[in-house]
Amino acid sequence: MKIVPDTSVIVDGRITSIVQEEEFRGSEVIVPEAVVSELEYQANRGRETGFNGLSELKNLQKLHKDHIITISFVGRRPTLEEISLSRGGEIDAMIRSTARDIDAVLVTSDRVQSEVGKAQGLDVVYIRPEVMEYEELEITKYFDPETMSVHLKENVVPMAKKGTPGNIQLLEIGSRPLKHSHIHAMAREIVERAKSDFKSFIEIEMEGATVVQFREYRISIARPPFSEAFEITVVRPITRVSLDDYRLPEKLVERLRDTAKGILISGSPGAGKSTFAQAVADFFSKDLKTVVKTMESPRDLQVGDEITQYAPLEKDMQKTADILLLVRPDYTIYDELRKSRDFKIFADMRLAGVGMIGVVHATRPIDAIQRIIGRVELGVIPSVVDTTIFIDEGKVKAIYDVKLTVKVPSGMQEADLSRPVIEIRNFENGELAHEIYTYGEQTIVMDVGATGAGSLPQKTPVQKIAEREIEREIKKKIRGGPVKVVVKSDKRAQVWIEEKNIPQIIGKKGKNIEELEKKIGISIGIEPLESRKREDIFEIPVEITGNYMVLNFGKDAIGVAFDIIVEKEYLFTATVGKKGTIKIKKDMELADIIKHALDKNKAVLARVRPE
């Protein structure tokens, strides 16, 4: 018997078992060059399906050498244009043509190919896609109840992250580095099993990268040229929780039940955002008896069967949103919002009346709102987002209420400065934490909450805005060089620039500086950078915590570089971290110097590092 297998039945790895069945034993297997070209094209693009298909052809060659079958390759190689049009059926048409020319049986597991072949009068054997009984993958042997993720890479000992959010350790879970052949075999098993398991999907397949959702495991496979070596990363949620496990304030539960329609869940990677989003989804679906859907890429939320999970339709999440607007769910979980397009889709669906819950990467509670600024019109934000929930170490650490009002922003005094202001308030106690408003062409996100002990002297919002405006105007008039602006009061500011630029700023008979003072509305002093005064030096609180000596600057100083001075001597320069501190290990010589100064009741001083 002459048989012509198409790409589908070779890629799924079943042709070698078929030709060994009694009905097909001794068959002449004729492989069209179009099939080889398509597999080669996929393999060159780093796709696992291409490599799987080529491995299956090698298995057929082994059967040929063992005289179980005969194999030959016929036909012409398709052009690049024909390969690129394979989705439109060009390659399938060439395979059917080969079967017709040599009067062979077409073997396929592609239903459309089978129906078209029969319509054209071909003798077709349709191999129904096999749904295999669920079995554990080899990679699952690396998991135990505490394992969150497994990291496998060729020539590296297997590693795993174990613990719970906020208490995670990266540990070696093997004794020997993995060989290329071993990790390649695991990757092939993952792809083949994902095609035959009805609860698993190949989410993404690109050049050098494949993402698979296999049951509860999200598996990312990377290979050259995308990565320098073969790598498999497997992530699995270690727990599925309910909203009750978070012990949320009853006030927040009532808000979720009655009024919250635009929610952003934020936190850093691994903080537990998706786990909380799953709990919220189950709450809306089971407790409130509402219709809940998800938008995910890839689909990895562990939700109940009653919640349908949608991926990007034809690789476009906007098309998914269009379908969802027709389905009209009560709530949709959007995991995750990253690009401007994601935020716009989220806003469009929310404004269309769908309850939306978005998951966003953020390191501070306010960052979730800041990421939407500029992507959605400012005045519309409170209509899109009414509640933000910040997750850290698997716990709810902050809840913000978002509302729009018209008022004079905090720190401003003139009544004619009244404008629309977005207020971000602490949900539990109602205290104002941030304000968002426009000032000229700028969008201002102002921290108006209380400042902790040890922070830098707090400037008013007007002073901060004035500093930015003055700096912007100065930089317009000079040809580069550093500019330092400090507003001393509501009536005076001091500017330091390079001495060569001072005449240009002052202007003839002080004309330029007078115009700038009138525009900004305060008096401006100009001095060369070299004469910067000692008043920029201030004492900084120090405390010893665990293995560190901690210099507390406060959140206003995050990202600012400071010179540290002890007993009138410069010690070192460092940048304030995201918690408003600079940490020094206690076993360092620098820590000994600071401790010695503190023991002698000497102050530790900080000075803003000149630009």
Summary of the structure (lengths in Angstrom):
residues: 611
radius of gyration: 32.2
end to end distance: 81.1
largest distance: 104.2
contacts: 1921
relative contact order: 0.05
helix: 35%
strand: 31%
